[in-house]
Amino acid sequence: MTTNHYWPQAHAMDVMVDAYMRTGSKQYLNIYPLWWEGAKKFNFAGREEDPWWNVFVDDMEWIALAQIRMFESTKNTKYLKKARQTYDDWVWSTWGPEDEAPWFGGITWKTDVAKSKNACSNGPAALIAARLYNFYDAMGKKAGKPKQAYLNEAIKIYTWEKNNLFDRQTGAVYDSMNGEGKITKWVFSYNSGTFLGAAHELYKITGDKQYLADAVKAANFVIDHLSTNEGVLSDAEGGDGGLFHGIFFRYFVKLINDPALDSANYNKFRDYITHCATVMAEQGVNQKTMLYSGRWRKAPADDESVGLTSHLTGCMLMEAMCVLKHR
């Protein structure tokens, strides 16, 4: 496993957590200790003082988010405490400085290249901070930052991303800001997913309806402007991009399930995710091997191997349908 293969391990574990929470089966729970030892063992970018460290800040964030869900599904605080330590030591430490032009804040994407502040490092960071706030009391005796600090940081990170990478008119979430202050206006579904996920999480904590409105606007952009492949997102076969749509669906379904979502958007969002899942299940999944290659309308051949990232997107979409609530 190379450095670039580290982050899919978090999403593979997320899918195991999905399956365990859905079924309660120990076959999935038994994966937890194997992943806990194996993921860091094969993280070749790890440091001596922390084998979970990685040069990609967002990769550490995906790992931390998975660890928080491992805690959520088992109540084993070792997972939560590790996620907190990773966030405190390696993620929040890359914030700002707030007086440093042109960014004036923001979580850094990668630590061995010229500094860049990316949606893929800020959306997940805001999610982690918000979730650490939510689960703070479960950690027992605590040292370091107080509970409120995590909510303050979640809001600060989210606000930076909204102010710099979110188009308030269209709902697009742009990719990054470079050292010259230039915004790279690529739009990827996973950045929309973590942005709306963070907005939704902050709405649930604070009750501020502006966060909910932001989440809805970002979701509508994905549906109205990125889903031009006969009503679904683009094909995404392997590589990092194979995971992007799955991450969107993970956070999107949480938004759909919120009873505060208005009826018109609920119906639109429900119909959209159902259409995506139906197309994939009926046309994109090999019914013998149950593999998905990232092609919505062409299932892999019986003897065809598929990329982990694309298959994980298939898993995440199906798990989203398992928890989708109907009104």
TORLUM-709742 format. One record per residue: residue in three letters; x, y, z of N, C-alpha, C in turn. Coordinates in steps of 0.001 Angstrom, whole numbers, padded with zeros to 6 digits, always signed. Each point is the difference from the previous one (the first is absolute). Layout:
ALAXYZXYZXYZ ...
//
This chain:
MET+000845-001188+000000-000845+001188+000000+000883+001242+000000 THR-000132+000824-001018+000779+001226-000070-000699+001099+000792 THR+000668+001144+000112-000599+001134+000691-001365+000336-000584 ASN-000115-000050-001309-001258+000358-000656-001108-001008+000237 HIS+000334-001179+000529-001010-001021+000268-000469+000026+001447 TYR+000507+000938+000789-000327+000040+001424-001450+000422+000229 TRP-000433+001040-000701-001320+000544+000321-001169-000926-000346 PRO+000075-000842-001041-001129-000908-000221-000216-000992+001142 GLN+001054-000265+000781-000173-000916+001125-001017+000539+001000 ALA-000041+001325+000164-000980+000596+000907-001418-000278-000482 HIS-000209+000117-001298-001351-000179-000538-000389-001476-000051 ALA+000987-000859-000177-000278-001436+000101-000460-000336+001411 MET+000656+000599+000991-000414-000244+001380-001363+000616+000271 ASP-000256+001160-000566-001321+000621+000132-001101-000937-000481 VAL+000256-000707-001095-000994-000927-000533-000187-001185+000942 MET+001088-000441+000648-000131-001060+000999-000846+000475+001180 VAL+000197+001251+000397-000809+000563+001076-001470+000064-000425 ASP-000249+000431-001231-001375+000012-000519-000645-001373+000149 ALA+000729-001013-000444-000550-001356+000012-000237-000494+001428 TYR+000928+000319+000892-000169-000417+001396-001183+000708+000646 MET-000137+001294-000250-001107+000737+000604-001341-000443-000577 ARG+000013-000432-001234-001243-000459-000630-000395-001390+000458 THR+000976-000890+000187-000301-001406+000264+000297-000465+001423 GLY+000970+000652+000669+000435-000470+001310+000832-001272-000079 SER+000412-000401-001200+000727-001247-000186+001464+000127+000423 LYS+000473-000973+000766+001383+000023+000473+001014-000192-001124 GLN-000439-000502-001147+000953-000154-001101+000571+001351-000423 TYR-000788+001041+000172+000487+001350-000306+000773+000582+001177 LEU-000483-000244+001194+000699+000485+001189+001400-000594+000093 ASN+000155-001219-000453+001311-000660+000049+001033+000676-000896 ILE-000461+000804-000948+000921+000726-000874+000666+001160+000741 TYR-000661+000526+001009+000490+001203+000677+001447-000132+000486 PRO+000322-001028+000788+001389-000090+000482+001010-000260-001109 LEU-000413-000693-001035+000907-000248-001123+000347+001309-000693 TRP-001015+000811-000243+000236+001309-000629+000805+000901+000925 TRP-000307-000019+001269+000663+000857+000986+001511-000235-000005 GLU+000408-001231-000174+001432-000315-000051+000559+000113-001412 GLY-000773-000420-000982+000522-000081-001363+000113+001323-000723 ALA-000974+000901+000206+000019+001264-000744+001248+000808+000316 LYS+000351+000088+001261+001196+000777+000358+001283-000749-000373 LYS-000040-001338+000040+001177-000793-000350+000411+000219-001445 PHE-000983+000136-000862+000291+000155-001422-000108+001448-000471 ASN-000029+000929+000942+000075+001414-000333+001471+000370-000090 PHE+000563-000058-001183+001451+000155-000153+000467+001437+000187 ALA-000952+000929+000189+000376+001380+000256+000043+000311+001491 GLY-000308-000997+000830-000093+000227+001433+001305+000459+000623 ARG-000126+000735+001096+001156+000456+000750+000250-000935+001176 GLU+001225+000023+000492+000326-000853+001133-000879+000316+001195 GLU-000269+001301+000222-000798+000377+001162-001496-000216-000201 ASP-000417-000238-001231-001419-000238-000272-000155-000714-001334 PRO-000209-001304+000027-000105-000748-001254-001236+000345-000824 TRP-000955+000725+000587-001185+000403-000750+000234+001288-000781 TRP+001081+000706+000272+000262+001267-000688+000173-000227-001501 ASN-000427+000988-000780+000161-000079-001448+000244+001394-000549 VAL+000755+000064-001074+000327+001292-000598-001247+000714-000526 PHE-001022-000760-000366-001272+000574-000424-000863+000246+001234 VAL-000284+001247+000291-000826+000314+001165-001397-000592-000168 ASP-000550+000071-001208-001342-000543-000196-000039-001512+000208 ASP+001102-000695-000310+000019-001443+000236-000132-000311+001486 MET+000692+000770+000830-000128-000188+001448-001423+000332+000455 GLU-000625+000947-000655-001369+000371+000359-000975-001132-000299 TRP+000143-000631-001157-000894-001121-000319+000175-001121+001030 ILE+001244-000247+000383+000269-001027+001013-000669+000374+001313 ALA+000138+001259+000413-000596+000441+001257-001526-000111-000037 LEU-000609+000360-001125-001453-000126-000112-000439-001454+000132 ALA+000768-000910-000598-000322-001423+000139+000148-000449+001444 GLN+001035+000454+000674+000215-000374+001397-001133+000505+000892 ILE-000504+001188-000283-001129+000517+000775-001219-000896-000187 ARG-000207-000477-001201-001137-000903-000238+000240-001376+000620 MET+001242-000417+000072+000303-001250+000705-000363+000137+001474 PHE+000309+001157+000579-000432+000258+001372-001521+000023+000089 GLU-000627+000694-000922-001450+000156+000038-000716-001348-000017 SER+000584-000961-000691-000644-001307-000146+000385-000991+001093 THR+001034+000305+000793+000464-000936+001031+000075+000606+001396 LYS+000056+001330+000074+000226+000758+001246+001384-000250+000587 ASN+000910-000536-000810+001389-000180+000421+000723+001331-000200 THR+000386+000622+001106+000530+001364-000079+001408+000071-000578 LYS+000679-001124-000177+001346+000091-000585-000061+000562-001415 TYR-001068-000310-000722-000150+000513-001355-000239+001515+000029 LEU-000848+000439+000902-000319+001427+000106+001215+000800+000459 LYS+000731-000537+000953+001170+000711+000519+001084+000125-001061 LYS+000148-001013-000829+000985+000075-001081-000414+001049-001024 ALA-001281+000042-000327-000486+000998-000946+000234+001401+000551 ARG-000229+000169+001288+000210+001312+000613+001477+000391-000047 GLN+000871-000936+000321+001440+000296-000027+000460+000344-001409 THR-000481-000724-000995+000364+000289-001386-000455+001398-000395 TYR-001226+000316+000347-000522+001330-000331+000804+001084+000706 ASP+000223-000155+001294+000708+001033+000762+001437+000192-000472 ASP+000706-001125-000214+001432+000070-000296+000303+000280-001466 TRP-000787-000571-000884+000399+000002-001403-000942+000751-000932 VAL-001235+000223+000403-000965+000672-000876-000147+001471+000393 TRP-000494+000248+001198-000191+001391+000418+001313+000774-000008 SER+001104-000691+000200+001308+000671+000008+000354+000614-001348 THR-000693-000394-001071+000268+000563-001330-000908+001192-000306 TRP-000866+000379+000932-000885+001141-000215+000812+001292-000115 GLY-000409+000838-000933+000574+001337-000112+001486+000025-000339 PRO+000752+000910+000637-000422+001021+000957-001016+000986-000600 GLU-000803+000582+000870-001087+000844-000476+000479+001336-000548 ASP+001258+000344+000255+000538+001236-000572+000898-000265-001204 GLU-000043-001239-000502+000856-000378-001120-000768+000116-001317 ALA+000448+000903-000845-000624+000166-001319+000477-001137-000922 PRO-000793-000409-000970-001310+000554-000336-001162-000743+000675 TRP+000315-000987+000839-001054-000885+000501-000737+000582+001201 PHE+000768+000556+000946-000589+000524+001241-000847-001063+000701 GLY+000615-001161+000158-000692-001123+000642+000010-001217-000907 GLY-000877-000940+000296-000120-001193-000824+000919-001120+000438 ILE-000460-001239-000209+000782-001201+000291+000789-000379-001249 THR+001281-000275+000196+000899-000331-001106-000299-001388-000553 TRP+000213-000157-001296-000266-001284-000662+001137-000999+000185 LYS+001250+000418-000223+001124-000928-000038+001227+000726+000544 THR+000807-000714+000753+001044+000685+000765+001379-000005-000652 ASP+000173-000639-001131+001331-000050-000616+000068+000750-001325 VAL-001012+000813-000276-000023+000802-001227-000356+001437+000378 ALA+000055+000895-000972-000412+001373+000240-001421+000009+000566 LYS-000209+000820+000990-001256-000020+000745-001203+000262-000902 SER-001009-000837+000182-001255+000134-000722-001127-000298+000979 LYS-001054+000783-000062-001147-000193+000891-001151-000545-000835 ASN-000386-001225+000262-000910-000724-000881-001328-000325+000674 ALA-001022-000144-000807-001294-000444+000515+000121-001378+000633 CYS+000846-000860-000578+000096-001371+000496+000690-000092+001353 SER+000659+001070+000443+000586+000001+001336-000836+000804+000985 ASN-000795+000947-000480-000787+000834+000901-001371-000585+000330 GLY-000692-000565-000980-001289-000626+000294+000115-001126+001024 PRO+000887-000970-000223+000156-001070+000989+000479+000498+001359 ALA+000867+001020+000018+000480+000534+001279-001155+000583+000806 ALA-000884+000738-000666-001162+000547+000693-000889-001116+000539 LEU-000152-001060-000773-000781-001152+000450+000617-000645+001239 ILE+001317-000195-000024+000675-000612+001145-000197+000853+001246 ALA+000258+001286-000111-000122+000879+001159-001422-000011+000554 ALA-000986+000024-000869-001393-000032+000449-000330-001312+000694 ARG+000504-001089-000542-000294-001300+000594+000764-000210+001308 LEU+001197+000540+000109+000714-000053+001275-000746+000809+001055 TYR-000577+001108-000400-000849+000767+000919-001179-000860+000470 ASN-000647-000673-000935-001172-000816+000340+000339-001126+000968 PHE+001163-000607-000176+000358-001179+000797+000986+000316+001120 TYR+000230+001269+000238+001025+000417+000965-000217-000632+001373 ASP-001226-000029+000459-000278-000492+001348+000269-001493+000149 ALA+000054-000714-001119+000244-001442+000067+001455-000341+000274 MET+000896+000974-000121+001427-000275+000160+000443-000074+001453 GLY-000917+000241+000943+000362-000118+001411+000954+001099+000415 LYS+000988-000367+000792+000987+000975+000462+000745+000566-001196 LYS-000015+001329-000066+000521+000639-001201+001083+001015+000342 ALA+000996+000054-000841+001014+001045+000085-000017+000747-001320 GLY+000618+001158-000019+000055+000744-001242-001169+000938-000162 LYS-000475+000138-001217-001006+001015-000306-001353-000323+000632 PRO-000739+001030+000389-001360-000217+000504-000958-000325-001134 LYS-001160-000482+000357-001007-000424-000977-000349+001113-000976 GLN-000241+001202+000510-000452+001097-000852+001006+000335-001089 ALA+001287-000267+000263+001032+000314-000990-000241-000754-001299 TYR-000501-001236+000084-000217-000786-001211-001141+000580-000840 LEU-001047+000462+000656-001078+000627-000753+000479+001312-000608 ASN+000759+000765+000757+000528+001261-000533+000869-000245-001230 GLU+000816-001035+000064+000879-000315-001129-000801-000513-001188 ALA-001010-000834+000257-000847-000494-001088-000651+001165-000738 ILE-000515+000964+000751-000637+001166-000611+001027+000830-000759 LYS+001170+000163+000577+001039+000807-000645+000448-000639-001321 ILE+000220-001300+000006+000426-000701-001217-001097+000072-001060 TYR-001225-000290+000431-001119+000028-000946-000173+001392-000603 THR+000081+001007+000846-000183+001378-000475+001087+000384-000998 TRP+001223-000454+000262+001075+000286-000961-000316-000637-001347 GLU-000424-001260+000019-000309-000670-001264-001167+000681-000704 LYS-001013+000357+000752-001149+000672-000614+000406+001335-000621 ASN+000817+000742+000695+000384+001332-000479+000945-000048-001195 ASN+000769-001070-000120+001038-000048-001027-000255-000992-001131 LEU-000697-001086+000266-000135-001058-001008-001445-000327-000368 PHE-000947+000612+000647-001418-000265-000270-000590+001153-000796 ASP-000636-000331-001120-000688+001007-000801-001419+000132+000547 ARG-000274+001097+000656-001289+000168+000664-001158+000161-000979 GLN+000321+000348-001235-001053+000149-001007-000412-001339-000598 THR+000993-000842-000314-000295-001252-000700-000023-001221+000909 GLY+000757+000038+001102+000128-001170+000861+001211-000851-000306 ALA+000821+000424-000959+001215-000754-000331+001008+000100+001138 VAL+000709-001097+000251+001108-000010+000952+001272-000177-000811 TYR+000834+001033-000032+001205-000025-000821+001133-000748+000703 ASP+000996-000349-000777+001013-000938+000461+000991+000582+001005 SER+000585+001177-000281+001139+000425+000817+000368+001456-000243 MET+000843+000504+000914+000627+001303-000153+001504-000187+000087 ASN+000735+000472-001007+001448-000188-000015+000715+001172+000669 GLY+001326-000026-000072+000805+000999+000676-000102+001400-000560 GLU-000611+000131-001166-000209+001323-000592-001419+000511+000245 GLY-000756-000773+000759-001381+000382+000262-000958-000375-001107 LYS+000481-000753-000989-000846-000411-001123-000862-001186+000392 ILE-001272+000078-000337-000927-001093+000270-000035-000942-001198 THR+000275-001272+000251-000145-001026-001034-001459-000438-000002 LYS-000712+000272-001080-001451-000172-000010-000457-001371-000499 TRP+000825-001010+000245-000484-001357-000220-001074-000285+001051 VAL-001004-000757-000394-001053-000391+000940-000096-001515+000002 PHE+000226-000595+001170-000055-001448+000157-001091-000367+001002 SER-000657-001102-000252-001148-000382+000826+000388-000208+001464 TYR+001205-000498+000272+000334-000259+001404+000191+001282+000789 ASN+000492+001053-000656+000117+001276+000693-001376+000581+000321 SER-000925-000166-000926-001384+000400+000289-000549-000817+001160 GLY+000344-001278+000035-000499-000873+001057+000484+000385+001382 THR+001295+000281+000132+000501+000348+001330-000414+001410+000401 PHE-000131+000901-000971-000475+001346+000323-001430-000063+000520 LEU-000873-000693-000711-001387-000071+000459-000088-000838+001278 GLY+000905-000983+000144+000016-000791+001228+000373+000839+001205 ALA+001004+000859-000160+000409+000877+001091-001094+001013+000311 ALA-000606+000569-001045-001089+000955+000207-001146-000650+000757 HIS-000340-001212-000393-001109-000708+000648+000327-000318+001457 GLU+001243-000422+000244+000418-000305+001367-000097+001248+000880 LEU+000436+001131-000525-000058+001243+000770-001444+000471+000187 TYR-000844-000272-000974-001419+000314+000179-000578-000796+001167 LYS+000317-001279+000061-000542-000846+001062+000497+000446+001383 ILE+001214+000506+000062+000556+000447+001276-000567+001358+000413 THR-000051+000928-000936-000325+001387+000327-001455+000385-000232 GLY-000669-000702-000911-001351+000372-000373-000071+001178-000958 ASP+001150+000483-000448+000055+001135-000928-000416-000479-001395 LYS-001107+000487-000489-000551-000483-001265+000828+000388-001219 GLN+000932+000942+000163+000856+000354-001132+000878-001178-000388 TYR+000436-000769+000994+000799-001191-000305-000821-000992-000822 LEU-001243-000193+000372-000863-000913-000756-000202+000514-001422 ALA-000187+001301-000146-000175+000579-001337+001246-000192-000845 ASP+001176+000145+000610+001254-000225-000730+000085-001444-000485 ALA-000345-000935+000877+000059-001412-000356-000935-000308-001161 VAL-001202+000539+000055-000987-000228-001058+000491+000586-001321 LYS+000585+001180+000048+000476+000640-001233+001128-000824-000631 ALA+000935-000498+000823+001091-000818-000518-000529-001296-000600 ALA-000986-000610+000641-000579-001242-000517-000690+000232-001332 ASN-000738+001086-000100-000702+000289-001250+000968+000248-001147 PHE+001171+000583+000298+000981+000197-001065+000444-001349-000577 VAL+000241-000963+000865+000427-001321-000475-001064-000622-000901 ILE-001241+000108+000411-001082-000590-000780-000208+000745-001318 ASP-000021+001308+000077-000372+000803-001171+001136+000221-000982 HIS+001250-000044+000475+001122+000372-000869+001060-001092-000183 LEU+000090-000949+000918+000998-001067-000143-000607-001317-000480 SER-001303-000122+000096-000654-001276-000343-000551+000046-001412 THR+000898+000206-000942-000381+000171-001406+000112-001298-000796 ASN+000279-001081+000673+000141-001314-000635-001357-000713+000059 GLU-000967+000551-000733-001375-000518+000013-000519-000110+001434 GLY+000218+001061+000756-000572+000075+001339+000855-000565+001110 VAL+001206-000468-000317+000916-000479+001033+001339+000721-000186 LEU+000885-000196+000959+001327+000601-000074+000842-000683-001066 SER+001181+000517-000232+000887-000556-001021+000445-001404+000372 ASP+000364-000800-001003+000682-001257+000276+001333+000318+000678 ALA+000432-000869+000899+001239+000242+000729+000655-001342+000297 GLU+000909-000404-000900+000611-001321+000084+001375+000080+000673 GLY+000087-000452+001228+001273-000126+000690+000645+001328+000341 GLY+001194-000080+000589+000737+001190+000393-000698+000759+001113 ASP+000553+001138+000366-000614+000804+001056-001439+000369-000349 GLY-000236+000331-001271-001325+000436-000413-001075-001048+000163 GLY+000408-001245+000074-000979-001060+000198-000764+000115+001303 LEU+000590+000681+000970-000626+000138+001315-000865+001245+000139 PHE+000155+000945-000903-000602+001312+000211-001519-000062+000177 HIS-000662-000749-000868-001466-000023+000050-000498-000688+001274 GLY+000708-001031+000431-000417-000706+001217+000029+000899+001209 ILE+001026+000841+000091+000100+000932+001121-001170+000976-000034 PHE-000346+000462-001189-001172+000875-000115-001246-000700+000525 PHE-000247-001224-000433-001220-000695+000409-000045-000221+001515 ARG+001164-000243+000617+000037-000238+001448-000601+001182+000763 TYR+000382+001202-000370-000478+001170+000737-001335+000513-000535 PHE-000244-000238-001260-001252+000416-000626-001197-000680+000639 VAL+000090-001303+000267-001144-000718+000557-000324+000481+001409 LYS+001000+000445+000738-000268+000560+001327-000842+001269-000113 LEU+000300+000801-001003-000782+001204-000238-001431-000356-000392 ILE-000169-000966-000883-001338-000418-000420-000829-000434+001197 ASN+000636-000683+000933-000729-000569+001142-000351+001018+001070 ASP+000510+001213-000108-000285+000997+001030-001451+000473-000127 PRO-000791-000131+001047-001408+000421-000088-000177+001496-000250 ALA+001069+000778+000225-000093+001444-000249+000064+000335-001483 LEU+000393-000958-000841+000068+000246-001440-001414+000195-000547 ASP-000194+001051-000777-001334+000277-000532-000434-001096-000967 SER-001297-000109-000195-000573-001100-000781+000462-000016-001443 ALA+000093+001170-000617+000390+000053-001411+001412-000535-000190 ASN+000932+000440+000832+001373-000495-000130+000098-001445+000444 TYR-000762-000389+001010+000011-001405+000404-000402-000890-001171 ASN-001089+000336-000651-000474-000825-001117+001019-000031-001135 LYS+000563+001143-000313+001006+000075-001066+001224-000839+000356 PHE+000491+000143+001215+001214-000700+000424-000248-001504+000083 ARG-001148-000390+000557-000342-001427+000103-000086-000633-001381 ASP-000675+000670-000911-000158-000556-001345+001355-000098-000707 TYR+000850+000984+000231+001319-000006-000648+000851-001163+000495 ILE+000135-000172+001299+000861-001069+000504-000585-001365-000350 THR-001327-000093-000027-000641-001261-000375+000270-000320-001464 HIS-000042+001010-000842+000314-000205-001417+001440-000464-000173 CYS+000922+000648+000685+001412-000398-000097+000182-001457+000412 ALA-000595-000361+001130+000145-001364+000507-000635-001019-000927 THR-001126+000350-000580-000697-000923-000902+000813-000240-001260 VAL+000527+001072-000585+000826-000152-001201+001214-000864+000292 MET+000670+000268+001105+001192-000771+000324-000328-001466+000256 ALA-001036-000252+000791-000345-001378+000357-000461-000803-001210 GLU-000756+000633-000879-000569-000728-001132+000947-000111-001179 GLN+000910+000973-000163+000847+000002-001187+001502-000040+000296 GLY+000418+000519+001147+001425+000144+000256+000643-001089+000831 VAL-000805-000823+000661+000530-001039+000883-000082-001356-000685 ASN+001114-000731+000023-000003-001377-000504-000768-000863+001000 GLN-001062-000640-000441-000863-000735+000915+000607-001314+000496 LYS+001073-000441-000639+000693-001207+000489+001068+000357+001024 THR+000828+000963-000344+001108+000351+000893-000376+001087+000997 MET-001078+000718-000274-000470+001133+000805+001042+001113+000067 LEU+000773+000139-001057+001011+001053-000073-000511+001163-000837 TYR+000474+001190+000353-000338+001232-000711+001300+000684-000389 SER+000107+000407-001257+001266+000526-000515+000035+001514-000115 GLY-001126+000651+000302-000067+001446-000174-000732+000418-001262 ARG-000430-000963-000794-000806+000295-001194-001468-000221+000352 TRP-000775+001036-000085-001395-000091+000415-000804-001005-000832 ARG+000301-000052-001289-000865-000771-000898+000720-001135-000715 LYS+001153-000388+000496+000703-001146-000575+000675-000778+001121 ALA-000577-001105+000347+000534-000810+001092+001331-000638-000411 PRO+000906-000232+000943+001250-000676-000336-000259-001442-000417 ALA+000858-000510-000866-000123-001396-000434+000276-000932+001177 ASP-000410-001259-000160+000162-000969+001085+001450-000136+000445 ASP+000928+000138-000939+001421-000180+000326+000743+001341+000106 GLU-000741+001082+000083+000615+001331+000037+000256+000445+001437 SER+001218+000425+000258+000295+000578+001304-000456+001447+000017 VAL-000295+000505+001189-000449+001384+000130+000847+000695+001059 GLY+000049+001314-000072+000745+000772+000975-000733+000090+001333 LEU+000764-000011+001082-000591+000109+001332-000834+001270+000133 THR+000517+001113-000509-000686+001269+000216-001378+000021-000644 SER-000092-000470-001228-001296-000007-000680-000982-000944+000680 HIS+000492-001161+000379-000882-000954+000659-000499+000550+001332 LEU+000853+000728+000711-000430+000606+001257-001127+001010-000235 THR+000078+000745-001096-001105+000912-000313-001296-000781-000150 GLY+000059-001134-000676-001189-000839-000125-000524-000442+001352 CYS+000909-000412+000865-000400-000422+001348-000645+001152+000763 MET+000606+001182-000088-000516+001136+000758-001377+000433-000488 LEU-000226-000090-001311-001312+000348-000526-001046-001005+000473 MET+000328-001279-000023-000954-001004+000462-000269+000136+001498 GLU+001057+000286+000778-000208+000201+001443-000854+001245+000255 ALA+000184+001021-000826-000832+001189+000140-001470-000340-000214 MET-000277-000866-000963-001393-000383-000250-000574-000809+001169 CYS+000872-000707+000701-000465-000798+001149-000454+000882+001162 VAL+000552+001202+000082-000372+000886+001115-000917+001138-000442 LEU-000282+000112-001299-000858+001058-000502-001388-000107+000648 LYS-000470+001123+000530-001309+000032+000663-001066+000522-000954 HIS-001156-000624+000073-001108+000401-000861-001076+000701+000840 ARG-000515+001051-000561-001044+000759+000680-001375-000436-000453 
//
